[in-house]
Amino acid sequence: MNEKLRLIENGKDVGKYDSLPLNYKNAEENQPSTLFENLDGLIQAGFYDVDCYYKYSIYCLFGGIKRMNR
């Protein structure tokens, strides 16, 4: 971003946005919930047989069963 800002007439904003990545990374809303928090959330939402079906590194697939009221 700084390279592009330097190309602008006076480049007065060079360095102005250097903290954006760190601010984004540290923002509370960008902190992922743990697997157990997600599983508990499914249970609280009325799902049963909740489980983690697949895990690989930081990726996982979790879910459960929920009967629909008709």
ABEGO torsion letter per residue (X at the ends): XAAAAAABAAGAABGAAAAAAAAAAABAAABBBBAAAAAAAAAAAGBBGBBBABBBEABBBBBBBBBBBX
